[in-house]
Amino acid sequence: MSEPKLAIVIGVGPEDGLGAQLCARFAARGHRVFLAGRSAEPLQALAEKIGHGATAVPTDTTDEAQVQALFDTAAAAEGELELAIYNAGNNTPGRIIDMEASYFERAWRVGTFGGFLFGREAVRRMQGKGGTLLFTGASASLRGRSNFGAFNASKGALRNLAQAMAKEYAQDGIHVGHVVVDGPIGGEKIKQGFPQYAEKLGEAGMISIQGIVDAFEYLYNQPRNAWSFEVDVRTSLERW
Ligand SMILES: NC(=O)c1ccc[n+]([C@@H]2O[C@H](COP(=O)([O-])OP(=O)(O)OC[C@H]3O[C@@H](n4cnc5c(N)ncnc54)[C@H](OP(=O)(O)O)[C@@H]3O)[C@@H](O)[C@H]2O)c1
């Protein structure tokens, strides 16, 4: 029997959300998935629902020791770590002129610094064996927009970090990729958090979660001699 394939996804929230659906897809494709997020109880319930040995590991991605412990948990399991996905990153609106320094710093901690801690740990563990490390981006990864300066700064920096890692570790057989989610996701965050906005957009105006998960799976499945760094995903209605 072949070695079990292991995957770690950090930034896992509600079931109808990108993080949870990434876990569900890769578990269904044969990975044992380690789900990481800050809320222990819902994470545990989600892991049980996903099955296939899925394991909840409550982790705050901005805490170095917790991120290392997450990778240690996976390392203690039978199998090889093949895939790591950094999906954490909350939107942080606000005008710069009104913004507390601590608010900007928090946006950077989740949007960028957490990606460094997680990405560094992933490449440390994958060195000599290879693997895939994927990051979730947003429209903010590629351009600044008024009222979203903190989010733009954190996501733009995360993309540059991912690109640097892609170049630094390709020769080690580590495929680093980035998925630009260019618009609102049709999941719980928008539908429950901003119901009027969701209604105005309609299903056609929100990006399909399964479509985004397809983009991650596409990058994961690419052969070593045909790697992409980035895939962008948007609805047909998006003006970009
Ligand atoms: N929602 C959108 O419309 C949209 C649009 C474009 C791009 N994106 C990007 O897509 C990704 C997923 O966003 P989503 O809104 O759809 O959420 P989601 O995938 O449904 O859930 C992400 C989860 O990450 C967890 N998280 C937040 N901070 C964390 C931290 N410090 N450590 C560990 N986990 C943390 C949160 O759960 P806990 O609070 O339980 O930890 C959150 O629910 C993000 O990178 C986001 O920037 C989202």
The ligand as a MOL file (V3000), in Angstrom:
LIG
                    3D

  0  0  0     0  0            999 V3000
M  V30 BEGIN CTAB
M  V30 COUNTS 48 52 0 0 0
M  V30 BEGIN ATOM
M  V30 1 N -15.0040 36.1750 1.3480 0
M  V30 2 C -14.7150 36.7880 0.2110 0
M  V30 3 O -15.5980 37.3460 -0.4530 0
M  V30 4 C -13.3070 36.7990 -0.3170 0
M  V30 5 C -13.0480 37.4420 -1.5260 0
M  V30 6 C -11.7540 37.4230 -2.0380 0
M  V30 7 C -10.7330 36.7660 -1.3540 0
M  V30 8 N -11.0210 36.1650 -0.1670 0 CHG=1
M  V30 9 C -9.9300 35.4620 0.5270 0
M  V30 10 O -10.3140 34.1070 0.6550 0
M  V30 11 C -9.7890 33.5560 1.8450 0
M  V30 12 C -10.9250 32.9070 2.6180 0
M  V30 13 O -11.8070 33.9060 3.0720 0
M  V30 14 P -13.3190 33.6480 3.4570 0
M  V30 15 O -13.8500 34.9720 3.8680 0
M  V30 16 O -14.0080 32.9380 2.3500 0 CHG=-1
M  V30 17 O -13.2300 32.7430 4.7060 0
M  V30 18 P -13.3010 31.1320 4.9250 0
M  V30 19 O -12.4090 30.4550 3.9570 0
M  V30 20 O -14.7180 30.6990 4.9970 0
M  V30 21 O -12.6850 31.0680 6.3860 0
M  V30 22 C -11.4410 31.5780 6.6990 0
M  V30 23 C -11.2480 31.3890 8.1790 0
M  V30 24 O -9.9050 31.7060 8.5100 0
M  V30 25 C -9.8700 31.7470 9.9140 0
M  V30 26 N -8.8510 32.6680 10.4000 0
M  V30 27 C -8.8960 34.0150 10.4650 0
M  V30 28 N -7.8220 34.4950 11.0920 0
M  V30 29 C -7.0710 33.4160 11.4260 0
M  V30 30 C -5.8590 33.2530 12.1230 0
M  V30 31 N -5.1950 34.2960 12.6450 0
M  V30 32 N -5.3740 32.0050 12.2770 0
M  V30 33 C -6.0420 30.9400 11.7850 0
M  V30 34 N -7.2020 31.0300 11.1390 0
M  V30 35 C -7.7230 32.2620 10.9700 0
M  V30 36 C -11.2600 32.2440 10.3760 0
M  V30 37 O -11.8420 31.2770 11.2390 0
M  V30 38 P -11.6560 31.4570 12.8400 0
M  V30 39 O -12.1610 32.8550 13.1200 0
M  V30 40 O -12.4970 30.3690 13.4000 0
M  V30 41 O -10.2030 31.3130 13.0740 0
M  V30 42 C -12.0440 32.3040 9.0720 0
M  V30 43 O -13.3670 31.9100 9.2360 0
M  V30 44 C -9.0700 34.7090 2.5770 0
M  V30 45 O -7.7080 34.6440 2.3000 0
M  V30 46 C -9.6890 35.9460 1.9520 0
M  V30 47 O -8.8330 37.0740 1.9740 0
M  V30 48 C -12.2830 36.1710 0.3660 0
M  V30 END ATOM
M  V30 BEGIN BOND
M  V30 1 1 1 2
M  V30 2 2 2 3
M  V30 3 1 2 4
M  V30 4 1 4 5
M  V30 5 2 4 48
M  V30 6 2 5 6
M  V30 7 1 6 7
M  V30 8 2 7 8
M  V30 9 1 8 9
M  V30 10 1 8 48
M  V30 11 1 9 10
M  V30 12 1 9 46
M  V30 13 1 10 11
M  V30 14 1 11 12
M  V30 15 1 11 44
M  V30 16 1 12 13
M  V30 17 1 13 14
M  V30 18 2 14 15
M  V30 19 1 14 16
M  V30 20 1 14 17
M  V30 21 1 17 18
M  V30 22 2 18 19
M  V30 23 1 18 20
M  V30 24 1 18 21
M  V30 25 1 21 22
M  V30 26 1 22 23
M  V30 27 1 23 24
M  V30 28 1 23 42
M  V30 29 1 24 25
M  V30 30 1 25 26
M  V30 31 1 25 36
M  V30 32 1 26 27
M  V30 33 1 26 35
M  V30 34 2 27 28
M  V30 35 1 28 29
M  V30 36 1 29 30
M  V30 37 2 29 35
M  V30 38 1 30 31
M  V30 39 2 30 32
M  V30 40 1 32 33
M  V30 41 2 33 34
M  V30 42 1 34 35
M  V30 43 1 36 37
M  V30 44 1 36 42
M  V30 45 1 37 38
M  V30 46 2 38 39
M  V30 47 1 38 40
M  V30 48 1 38 41
M  V30 49 1 42 43
M  V30 50 1 44 45
M  V30 51 1 44 46
M  V30 52 1 46 47
M  V30 END BOND
M  V30 END CTAB
M  END
